[in-house]
Amino acid sequence: MSSPSHSPLTELPASIDDRIASLLASLAHTGELLTEQVALPDTSITVEVTRPIDTNWLLDQAVDDPEQNLPYWAEIWPSGIALASAIARRPELFAAQRVIEFGCGVGITAALAIAAGARLTAVDYALESLTLTRITTLRHTSREPELMCQANWRVPSIHQLAEPEPFAVVLAADVLYERRDIAPLIDAIDVLLAEDGVLWLAEPGREPAREFLNTLQEQGWQAESTHLEGPWPDPKDAGVTVRTHLLRRHQTSRS
């Protein structure tokens, strides 16, 4: 397995608008783009988001991918919105902290983390996702993530990001789709998360997430959990309840 592709923040052009325009131009291969305002429930915040309209075309492009990297990044998911809303209510956890997000998607959660002062590393397997995240964070904060990493967070090579120091916060919105995702996520947080750090997980009630949380509880982790019922921007998500868990290791759970 090759190492993750790192893309550190480079000097921005004189105009942030020019930078955004350049990033948008690099997405021409994804087809027509839609820009919309996404409201964060329980806050007064909206985030401007751009994403591809034709996700069916993107699915066709992923058919032959041996790693089954489906274009989940092109959707706006309730869990990402809920996690961003949670960050907006707890910004004190992020100021000047080293933070990593698994599966940054279109950048909604990333935008709120950076707005709260995080030194953010954004991870996604899709270069297009990293580009959209740059666009969203620039619009919302005039800044980009400190580091962009094109990688699948499930592979062990991602663990090298723990250098030069582990992360104070790991963010993960709706990353547990299948049971096979559980062990890689546990392995990743074991290496990447500082001993006194926090994992912030948002999930819509999938069984693998339940198993993951039960496993951490058995290992002595403690959770503060809340739930959010929307409203969500996509009508098909009506009725979805997202549970957000702020997870910390028990002080005596590790030697």
C-alpha positions as CSV (number, residue, x, y, z in Angstrom):
1,M,0.0,0.0,0.0
2,S,1.5,3.3,-1.0
3,S,1.9,6.2,1.5
4,P,-0.8,8.8,1.8
5,S,-0.5,11.8,-0.6
6,H,0.1,14.9,1.5
7,S,-0.7,18.4,0.3
8,P,0.4,21.1,2.7
9,L,-1.2,24.5,2.6
10,T,0.6,26.7,0.0
11,E,0.7,30.5,-0.2
12,L,-2.7,31.7,-1.4
13,P,-3.0,34.1,-4.4
14,A,-3.6,37.7,-3.7
15,S,-7.4,37.2,-4.1
16,I,-9.2,34.4,-2.3
17,D,-11.8,34.6,-5.1
18,D,-9.1,33.8,-7.6
19,R,-8.0,30.8,-5.6
20,I,-11.6,29.5,-5.4
21,A,-12.1,30.0,-9.1
22,S,-9.0,28.0,-9.8
23,L,-10.1,25.2,-7.5
24,L,-13.6,25.2,-9.2
25,A,-11.9,25.0,-12.6
26,S,-10.0,21.9,-11.5
27,L,-13.4,20.1,-10.9
28,A,-14.6,20.5,-14.5
29,H,-14.4,16.7,-15.0
30,T,-17.1,16.1,-12.4
31,G,-19.7,17.8,-14.5
32,E,-22.1,20.5,-13.5
33,L,-21.7,21.9,-9.9
34,L,-24.4,23.0,-7.5
35,T,-23.8,25.7,-4.9
36,E,-26.1,25.9,-2.0
37,Q,-26.5,27.3,1.5
38,V,-26.6,24.6,4.3
39,A,-28.1,25.7,7.6
40,L,-26.7,24.1,10.7
41,P,-29.5,23.1,13.1
42,D,-29.6,24.6,16.6
43,T,-27.3,27.4,15.4
44,S,-27.6,30.6,13.3
45,I,-24.8,29.5,11.0
46,T,-25.0,28.6,7.3
47,V,-22.2,27.2,5.2
48,E,-22.0,27.7,1.4
49,V,-21.2,24.4,-0.2
50,T,-20.5,23.4,-3.8
51,R,-20.8,19.8,-5.0
52,P,-21.4,17.8,-8.2
53,I,-25.0,17.4,-9.3
54,D,-24.7,14.1,-11.2
55,T,-23.7,11.6,-8.6
56,N,-24.9,8.8,-10.9
57,W,-22.0,9.6,-13.2
58,L,-19.6,9.5,-10.3
59,L,-21.0,6.1,-9.4
60,D,-20.3,4.9,-12.9
61,Q,-16.7,6.0,-12.5
62,A,-16.3,4.0,-9.3
63,V,-17.6,0.7,-10.6
64,D,-14.1,-0.7,-11.3
65,D,-12.5,0.6,-8.1
66,P,-11.0,-2.4,-6.3
67,E,-11.2,-0.6,-3.0
68,Q,-14.9,0.2,-3.5
69,N,-14.4,3.9,-2.9
70,L,-17.9,5.0,-3.7
71,P,-18.4,8.8,-4.2
72,Y,-20.0,9.4,-0.7
73,W,-17.9,12.6,-0.6
74,A,-20.3,14.2,-3.2
75,E,-23.3,14.1,-0.9
76,I,-24.4,16.3,2.0
77,W,-24.9,13.9,4.9
78,P,-26.9,14.7,8.0
79,S,-24.0,13.4,10.2
80,G,-21.6,15.9,8.8
81,I,-24.1,18.7,9.4
82,A,-24.7,17.5,13.0
83,L,-21.0,17.3,13.7
84,A,-20.5,20.8,12.4
85,S,-23.3,22.0,14.6
86,A,-21.8,20.3,17.6
87,I,-18.4,22.0,16.9
88,A,-20.2,25.4,16.7
89,R,-21.5,24.8,20.2
90,R,-18.1,23.7,21.7
91,P,-15.5,25.8,19.9
92,E,-13.3,25.8,23.0
93,L,-12.2,22.3,22.2
94,F,-10.5,23.4,19.0
95,A,-8.6,26.6,19.5
96,A,-5.0,26.0,18.4
97,Q,-5.5,22.3,18.6
98,R,-4.1,19.7,16.2
99,V,-7.3,18.1,14.7
100,I,-7.8,15.4,12.0
101,E,-11.0,14.6,10.1
102,F,-11.6,11.3,8.5
103,G,-13.7,11.6,5.3
104,C,-14.0,15.4,4.9
105,G,-16.6,15.2,2.1
106,V,-17.6,18.6,0.9
107,G,-16.0,20.4,3.9
108,I,-18.9,21.4,6.2
109,T,-17.4,20.0,9.3
110,A,-13.9,21.1,8.3
111,A,-15.2,24.7,7.9
112,L,-16.5,24.8,11.5
113,A,-13.4,23.2,12.9
114,I,-11.2,25.8,11.2
115,A,-13.5,28.6,12.3
116,A,-13.1,27.4,15.9
117,G,-9.3,27.7,15.5
118,A,-8.3,24.1,14.7
119,R,-5.0,23.3,13.0
120,L,-6.8,20.8,10.7
121,T,-5.6,17.8,8.8
122,A,-8.4,16.8,6.3
123,V,-8.4,13.2,5.0
124,D,-10.3,11.7,2.1
125,Y,-9.7,9.1,-0.5
126,A,-11.0,11.4,-3.3
127,L,-8.9,14.3,-4.5
128,E,-12.2,16.0,-5.5
129,S,-13.4,15.9,-1.9
130,L,-10.2,17.6,-0.8
131,T,-10.7,20.3,-3.4
132,L,-14.3,20.9,-2.4
133,T,-13.2,21.1,1.2
134,R,-10.6,23.7,0.3
135,I,-13.4,25.7,-1.4
136,T,-15.8,25.5,1.5
137,T,-13.2,26.4,4.1
138,L,-12.0,29.3,2.1
139,R,-15.5,30.7,1.7
140,H,-16.3,30.2,5.4
141,T,-13.0,31.2,7.0
142,S,-10.7,32.6,4.3
143,R,-8.4,29.7,5.2
144,E,-7.6,26.2,4.1
145,P,-6.8,23.1,6.2
146,E,-3.2,23.0,7.5
147,L,-2.7,19.7,5.7
148,M,-4.7,17.8,3.1
149,C,-4.1,14.1,2.9
150,Q,-5.5,12.0,0.0
151,A,-5.8,8.5,1.6
152,N,-8.2,5.9,2.9
153,W,-8.2,6.3,6.6
154,R,-8.8,2.6,6.9
155,V,-5.2,1.6,5.8
156,P,-2.3,1.5,8.3
157,S,-0.2,4.0,6.3
158,I,-2.5,6.7,7.7
159,H,-0.9,6.2,11.1
160,Q,2.2,8.1,10.0
161,L,0.2,11.3,10.4
162,A,0.7,10.9,14.2
163,E,4.1,12.5,13.7
164,P,5.3,14.9,14.9
165,E,2.6,14.6,17.6
166,P,-0.7,12.9,18.0
167,F,-4.0,14.8,17.5
168,A,-6.0,16.4,20.2
169,V,-9.3,15.7,18.3
170,V,-10.3,13.1,15.8
171,L,-13.5,14.0,13.8
172,A,-15.5,11.3,12.1
173,A,-19.0,11.8,10.6
174,D,-20.8,8.6,9.3
175,V,-17.7,6.6,8.6
176,L,-19.0,3.2,10.0
177,Y,-21.0,1.7,7.1
178,E,-19.9,-1.9,7.5
179,R,-18.6,-4.2,10.3
180,R,-15.2,-4.3,8.5
181,D,-14.8,-0.5,9.3
182,I,-14.8,-1.1,13.1
183,A,-11.3,-2.5,13.6
184,P,-9.5,0.0,11.3
185,L,-11.2,2.9,13.1
186,I,-10.1,1.6,16.5
187,D,-6.6,1.0,15.2
188,A,-6.5,4.6,13.8
189,I,-7.6,6.3,16.9
190,D,-5.3,4.2,19.0
191,V,-2.3,5.6,17.1
192,L,-3.5,9.0,16.0
193,L,-5.3,10.3,19.1
194,A,-3.4,11.8,22.0
195,E,-3.9,10.0,25.3
196,D,-6.0,12.8,26.7
197,G,-7.6,13.6,23.3
198,V,-11.2,13.3,22.2
199,L,-12.9,11.4,19.4
200,W,-16.0,13.1,18.1
201,L,-18.2,10.6,16.2
202,A,-21.5,11.4,14.5
203,E,-23.6,8.5,13.2
204,P,-27.2,7.9,12.1
205,G,-27.8,4.7,14.0
206,R,-26.1,2.1,11.8
207,E,-25.4,-1.2,13.5
208,P,-21.6,-1.0,13.0
209,A,-21.5,2.2,14.9
210,R,-23.4,0.6,17.7
211,E,-20.8,-2.2,17.8
212,F,-18.0,0.3,17.7
213,L,-19.4,2.2,20.6
214,N,-19.9,-0.9,22.6
215,T,-16.3,-2.0,22.0
216,L,-15.0,1.3,23.2
217,Q,-17.2,1.2,26.3
218,E,-15.8,-2.2,27.1
219,Q,-12.3,-0.7,26.8
220,G,-13.2,2.0,29.4
221,W,-14.0,4.9,27.1
222,Q,-16.5,7.4,28.4
223,A,-19.0,9.2,26.1
224,E,-21.1,12.4,26.2
225,S,-23.9,11.7,23.6
226,T,-26.5,14.0,22.1
227,H,-28.9,13.6,19.2
228,L,-30.2,15.9,16.5
229,E,-33.2,15.4,14.3
230,G,-32.6,18.1,11.7
231,P,-34.0,19.7,9.7
232,W,-31.7,18.4,6.9
233,P,-31.4,20.0,3.5
234,D,-32.3,16.8,1.5
235,P,-36.0,15.8,1.9
236,K,-35.0,12.1,1.7
237,D,-33.3,12.5,5.0
238,A,-36.5,13.5,6.8
239,G,-36.8,11.4,9.9
240,V,-33.1,10.7,10.3
241,T,-31.8,11.2,13.8
242,V,-28.0,11.7,14.2
243,R,-26.3,10.8,17.4
244,T,-23.1,12.7,18.2
245,H,-20.7,11.1,20.7
246,L,-17.8,13.0,22.4
247,L,-15.6,10.1,23.5
248,R,-12.6,10.1,25.9
249,R,-10.4,7.3,27.2
250,H,-10.9,6.5,30.8
251,Q,-7.9,7.7,32.8
252,T,-7.0,4.1,33.9
253,S,-8.0,2.3,30.6
254,R,-4.5,2.4,29.1
255,S,-1.1,1.7,30.7
